[in-house]
Amino acid sequence: MFFHTQPSAVRIGRADHARIPATGAPEMVDARTDARPDTGAIDRLGDRAGDPWGQRVIFLHSGKGAWWRLLEHVPAGQEWMTLAATADAARLPSLLVDRGGRRTVLVAGVAVAALAIAAALDQPGQVGGVMIIDDVGADTPLRRHWNALAARFGRQAHDGLGDLEIELPAVHQPVTLLQGTEPADLFTRLERGLTGCRTLTVVAVPDAVAVRPRTHAAELRGALAALVAAVERAKR
C-alpha cells in the first residue's frame, strides 16, 4: 500500500481533439471557439475530448459539479469523457473498451463509487484501474444537506456500497483513493476492504475537506496520471 501526501505533478497541454457525444459519430470542434460549428454550443452531458483512439478515462458523476472542465486539457494518447452515471448507468458497460491492451480507467465521486467498483468486478477485462474521489467530505455543507434530505425521507445518505462491500477483496486492478483531510466514512471501508488490489494508493490533499474538479483539478490530474502509470505497470 502506498501513501502520498501530495499527488505527483503532471504537465498539461491543450490537445487537438474531437468532442463526441456519448452516442453518435464524432463531431469536429472549432479549435478557435471550442464549439460545434453548427450550434455554437458544447454538450456537457457525456461528452468526450482527446485522442478518439487513445486509452479511455471515464469520469462518473452524479449529474452535478464541474467535471466537464477536466476535458479542456487531455494528455496525449488518452480520451477522456464524462458520464452522468445516475441517468446513464445502464450504458456504462458498452463504453468500457480495451484499445491495444490499454483498458478503460474509471474515476468516480462518492455517490457513484459503487458503480465504478461493480464495473471493475464485472468486467475486469475492460477496466484497468479505478479512482474514487471524496467530492463530499465528512462534514461539509453538501454532506449536511444530503444527510438532512435523507433523514427527512427516513433514509441514509447514499454513499454506501451495499452488497459490494463483501466483494471488495476481489478487485484486483490498481485503485487510487483521492481524499481530503476529513474523508467520508466510505473511504475507511474501501481502504479496509480493498486487500486484493495490485496497488492501492491513498492520496490525501492537504487542507481540503472535499476534493472537487473545480477547486482541485491539479491534484486530481496528478493522482490520475500516477494511476494510469500503475495500470501500465500492472500489464507487465
N, C-alpha and C positions, 0 to 999 in steps of 0.2 A: 504494500500500500504506500502510495506516495502522497506527501502533503506539500503544498506550495502556498506560501503566504501571499504571493502575487503571481498572476499569470505571466507567462513569457511574452515578450514583445513580438509583434508581427508587423512587417512592413506592408502597407496597404497602398494599392494604386487602383485608380479607376480603370475598369476593363471595358473594352468594346463589347457590347452584349445585345442580345435579343431578349426582350421581355415577353414572356409567353404565358398566356392564361393557363390555369391548371387543366383545362380541357381545350382541345383545338390545336391548330397548327401554329408554328412560330410567327410572330408579327414583329417586323423590324421596327426599331425605335429611332427616332431622330436624335442623334447624339447631342445636337445643339440645344434641344428643348427637353430631352428625356421624356417625350410624349409620343403617342401614336400619331402619325401624320393625319389620319382621317378624323380623329375625335379630339385630339389635343389633351386627352385625359389618361391617367395611369390607373390601371386596375390594381387595387391594393389588396384584393382578396385572392389568395392562391396564386400570386404572380411569381415569376422567376427572373433570374439575371445570371449572367456569367456564360461559361462555355456550355452550350447545349449538349455536348458530348462528354463533358467532364464529370468528375465524381460529384454525385448529388448530395447536398445537405438540405434537409427539410426542417424548418423551424415551425414546430407545432405550437399553437397558441389558442387561447380561449375566445378570440374574437375582439380583444381589446389590446391596447398597447401599441408601441411604435416599432413593431418587428419589421415592417417594410423598410425602415431606414437602413437596415443592415444590407439591403440589396444594392445600395449605392456603390459599394466597394467590395467586389468579389475577387478573391485570389485567383491567379491564373490556374487553369486546369480544373476548376470547380464550377458547379452550377448550384446556386442557392435558390430556394423557394420557400415561401411562407404558406401555411395551410391553417385555416380556421378549423381546428380539429372538432370543436363542438358541433359544427354544421356538416363537416365533410369527412368524418371519421371513417365512414364506410369506403371511401375512395383511397385511403392511405395504402392498402396493400398493392394496388395497381401502380402506385408511384414509386415503390421500392425497386431499385434497379441495381444490377451488377454490371459495371462497364469496364470490361477488361480486367476483372479482378478487383476493381475499386467499388466496394459496396457502399450503399447509402448510409450516411450518418444522420441520426435524429437528434434534434435539440428541442427540449420541451420545458414549459413552465410547470409550476406546481399543479395547477388544475388539470393538466392533461398528461402528467407524468405517467400515469397508469397506461395510457395508450402507447407511449414510446416503449415502456417495459414489455407490454404484451406483444408488440411487433418484434422486438428483439428475441423473445421466446418462440414466437410462432413462425418467424421467417429468418432464421439465423443465416441462411444463405444470401439474403439480400441486405441485411442490416449489419454494418461493420462496426458501429460504435454508437453510444448514447451519451448525451449530456443533459442533465437535469439542472435547471436554473431556479434558484429561490427568488422568484419575482414577487413574492408576497411578504415573506418575513414572519417572524414570530409575533411581533406586536407593532403593526403599522395601521394607519387609518383604513387601508384597504382590507387588511385582515380583520379589524374590528367591525367593519361594515359587513363583511361576509359572515362573521360569527353572529352578528345581530339579526341578519336576514335568516340565517339557518335556525336560530333559536325561535324566531317568530313562527316558523313553519314546523317546529318540532324536529328539526334535522340537525345533523352535524355538518360543519363546513366541509365541502368536498375537496379534500387533499389526501385522501387515503388510497390504498392500493387494493383493498378488499381481499379476495382470494389469491391475488397475485403475490401477496407478501410471503406466503409459504413457498412460492416458486422462485424467489429471488436468487437462491444459490445456483439455479440452473442457467442464469445469464452468464455467458462466457465471453462476450465481447468486451472490449475496453469501455469503461464507464468513467465519466467525469461528473462530479457534483460541484456546482458553482454556487457558492452561498455567501451571505453577508456575515456580520458579527453575531447576529441573533437568528439563526436559521429556524425555519419551520420544523415542527416535530417530524415531518416526513423524512427529513434528511438524516436524522438519527436512525430511523428504521431502515433506510436504504443502506447506510454505511454498515449497519449491523448485519443486514441480510445478504448483501452482495459479496458473498465469500468465494464465488467461483469465477470471478472476472479475471481475464488475462492481466489487466491492470485496473486498479481503482484509484482515481486521483481526486482528492478533495482540495478545492481551491477556495480559500477564504479571502474575500475582498475587504481590506481594512476600512473601517469607518462607514460601512454600508449596511443598513438594516435590511434592505432588499436590493436585488440586482436586476436592473431592467435595461433594455437596449437603449432607451432614451438617455439614461444617466451613466451607464457603464459599458458603452459599446466597445471601448478599447480592451477592457478586461475580458469581455465576452469573446471578442475576436482572438485574443491571446490564448485563452483556455481552449477555444475551438481548434486553433492551429496545433496546439500540443496534442489534442485528442486525435486529429487526423493523422498526425505523425505516429501516434501509438497504434492506430488502426493499420497503418502501413507496416509497422514492425511486427504486428501480430500475424501477418501473412507469411513471414519467413519461418 
